[in-house]
Amino acid sequence: MGCSCATGTTWSNFYSGKTSYINLLAPDTTVSSQQTVPTADYIASSLNSKADIEILMVPTSGGTGHYVTVTGITYDDMGFGELMYIDPLDGMFHVPTLKATTASLVWKSVI
């Protein structure tokens, strides 16, 4: 995937690497798509249709961030909710309380 500890993995390398891996192991079984500015509605809809979702989480303090696998999402009309994910850094399931903007999935912790 073109990973680097110093600079991370670019989105294009992540996407092409994941697609190549799936096509190698299970050809013609998966339809791939990408949403570069996902909304909470897009993530909920994708999860409801049994799609897997990976997102890049970048610290607000800067840095390269890393990808996590989204396992669920809940939110209300005000954008408050939870984004459930598994973090490969610790292998743990996380459920932070968050606030989403309407323009894109830019999450800001409200804890």
C-alpha positions as CSV (number, residue, x, y, z in Angstrom):
1,M,0.0,0.0,0.0
2,G,3.0,2.3,0.0
3,C,2.9,2.7,3.8
4,S,5.4,4.8,5.7
5,C,5.7,5.2,9.5
6,A,6.9,8.8,8.9
7,T,4.3,9.9,6.4
8,G,1.5,7.4,6.7
9,T,-0.5,6.0,3.8
10,T,-2.1,8.3,1.3
11,W,-5.8,7.7,0.5
12,S,-5.1,6.7,-3.1
13,N,-2.5,4.1,-1.9
14,F,-4.9,2.8,0.8
15,Y,-7.8,2.5,-1.7
16,S,-5.9,0.9,-4.5
17,G,-4.1,-1.5,-2.0
18,K,-7.3,-2.6,-0.4
19,T,-9.1,-3.1,-3.7
20,S,-6.1,-5.1,-5.1
21,Y,-6.0,-7.3,-2.0
22,I,-9.8,-8.1,-2.2
23,N,-9.6,-8.7,-5.9
24,L,-6.7,-11.1,-5.4
25,L,-8.4,-13.1,-2.7
26,A,-12.0,-12.9,-3.9
27,P,-12.2,-11.7,-7.5
28,D,-15.4,-10.2,-8.8
29,T,-17.2,-10.4,-5.4
30,T,-16.9,-6.8,-4.3
31,V,-17.9,-3.4,-5.7
32,S,-15.6,-0.6,-4.5
33,S,-16.5,3.0,-4.2
34,Q,-15.1,6.0,-2.4
35,Q,-16.5,9.1,-0.8
36,T,-13.8,11.6,-0.2
37,V,-16.0,13.9,1.9
38,P,-18.4,11.5,3.7
39,T,-21.4,12.7,5.6
40,A,-23.0,10.9,8.6
41,D,-25.9,9.9,6.3
42,Y,-23.5,8.4,3.8
43,I,-21.8,6.3,6.5
44,A,-25.1,5.2,8.0
45,S,-26.4,4.2,4.5
46,S,-23.3,2.3,3.6
47,L,-23.2,0.4,6.9
48,N,-26.9,-0.4,6.5
49,S,-26.1,-1.9,3.1
50,K,-23.4,-4.1,4.7
51,A,-20.5,-2.1,3.2
52,D,-17.2,-1.8,5.1
53,I,-16.1,1.7,5.9
54,E,-12.6,2.9,6.7
55,I,-11.9,6.5,7.6
56,L,-8.8,8.5,8.2
57,M,-8.6,10.0,11.6
58,V,-6.2,12.9,11.9
59,P,-5.5,14.5,15.3
60,T,-6.7,18.1,15.7
61,S,-3.2,18.9,16.9
62,G,-1.8,17.8,13.5
63,G,0.1,14.8,12.3
64,T,-0.5,12.1,9.8
65,G,-3.3,10.2,11.6
66,H,-4.3,6.7,10.7
67,Y,-7.2,4.6,9.3
68,V,-9.9,3.0,11.5
69,T,-12.7,0.7,10.6
70,V,-16.1,2.1,11.3
71,T,-18.6,-0.4,12.8
72,G,-21.6,1.8,13.5
73,I,-23.0,5.3,13.7
74,T,-25.8,7.0,15.5
75,Y,-26.8,10.6,15.5
76,D,-29.7,13.0,16.0
77,D,-31.0,16.0,14.0
78,M,-28.5,18.3,15.8
79,G,-25.5,16.1,14.7
80,F,-24.7,14.7,18.1
81,G,-24.1,11.0,18.2
82,E,-21.6,8.2,18.3
83,L,-19.2,6.9,15.7
84,M,-18.2,3.3,16.6
85,Y,-14.9,2.1,15.3
86,I,-12.1,-0.4,15.7
87,D,-8.6,1.1,16.0
88,P,-5.8,-1.0,14.6
89,L,-3.3,0.7,16.9
90,D,-4.8,-1.0,20.0
91,G,-7.3,-3.5,18.4
92,M,-10.0,-2.1,20.6
93,F,-13.6,-1.1,20.0
94,H,-14.2,2.7,20.6
95,V,-17.5,4.5,21.0
96,P,-16.7,8.3,21.5
97,T,-19.5,10.8,21.8
98,L,-19.1,13.2,18.9
99,K,-20.6,16.2,17.1
100,A,-20.6,16.1,13.2
101,T,-20.8,19.0,11.0
102,T,-23.3,19.0,8.2
103,A,-20.9,19.8,5.4
104,S,-18.7,16.8,5.9
105,L,-17.7,14.2,8.4
106,V,-15.5,16.4,10.5
107,W,-15.9,15.1,14.0
108,K,-15.1,17.2,17.0
109,S,-15.1,15.5,20.4
110,V,-17.6,16.9,22.8
111,I,-16.1,15.1,25.8
